Amino acid sequence: MVKKHTSSRKATKAAEILRDPNASKIARSLAGSALRQTDPKAVTSPEMAEKAAKALESGSTSKETKSLAGTVLTQAEHSARR
């Protein structure tokens, strides 16, 4: 089981993104996931982990969104890599 959770600093940033009307859809999605994971028992779903991985790989993703993607991925249960 994953024992990591979103830090208060990242949670504050995620909340700011959710309040930002100009935030991208992926940024909002990742921010919501990061906020949910302030609970240490919460785990990133495989679908959200996939979205986060794609955000990290994309050349057009903002630095802020990539940071959230990293946060979300560190809280995912990882199975064997492909």
C-alpha positions in Angstrom: 0.0 0.0 0.0 1.2 3.5 -0.8 1.9 5.6 2.3 2.4 8.9 0.7 0.0 11.8 0.6 -0.2 15.3 -0.9 1.7 17.9 1.2 -0.1 21.0 2.5 1.9 23.1 0.1 0.9 21.0 -3.0 -2.7 20.9 -1.7 -2.8 24.7 -1.5 -1.5 25.0 -5.1 -4.0 22.4 -6.3 -6.8 24.4 -4.7 -5.6 27.5 -6.4 -5.7 25.7 -9.8 -9.2 24.5 -9.2 -10.3 28.1 -8.5 -8.5 29.4 -11.6 -11.1 29.7 -14.4 -8.3 29.6 -17.0 -6.8 26.4 -15.8 -6.7 23.6 -18.3 -8.9 20.5 -18.0 -5.9 18.2 -17.3 -4.6 20.6 -14.6 -8.0 20.7 -12.9 -8.3 16.9 -13.1 -4.8 16.4 -11.6 -5.5 19.1 -8.9 -8.6 17.3 -7.9 -6.8 14.0 -7.6 -3.9 15.6 -5.6 -6.4 17.2 -3.2 -8.2 13.9 -2.7 -4.9 12.4 -1.7 -4.3 14.6 1.3 -5.8 11.5 2.9 -2.9 9.0 3.3 -5.3 6.1 2.6 -6.3 7.4 -0.8 -4.5 5.9 -3.8 -4.3 7.2 -7.4 -6.5 5.2 -9.8 -4.9 3.5 -12.8 -6.8 5.9 -15.1 -5.6 9.0 -13.3 -2.0 7.6 -13.2 -2.3 7.2 -17.0 -3.4 10.8 -17.4 -0.6 12.0 -15.2 2.0 10.0 -17.1 0.7 11.5 -20.4 0.9 15.0 -19.0 4.5 14.4 -18.0 5.4 13.1 -21.5 3.7 16.0 -23.3 5.8 18.8 -24.5 2.9 21.3 -24.2 2.1 20.6 -20.5 3.0 23.5 -18.2 5.6 23.2 -15.5 2.9 23.6 -12.8 0.7 20.8 -14.3 3.8 18.5 -14.6 4.5 19.1 -10.9 0.9 18.0 -10.1 1.3 15.0 -12.4 4.4 14.0 -10.5 2.6 14.3 -7.2 -0.3 12.2 -8.4 2.0 9.5 -9.8 4.0 9.2 -6.6 0.7 8.1 -4.9 -0.2 5.5 -7.4 0.1 1.8 -6.7 2.7 0.7 -9.3 2.6 -2.7 -10.8 5.4 -4.2 -12.9 6.4 -1.7 -15.6 5.5 -2.5 -19.2 
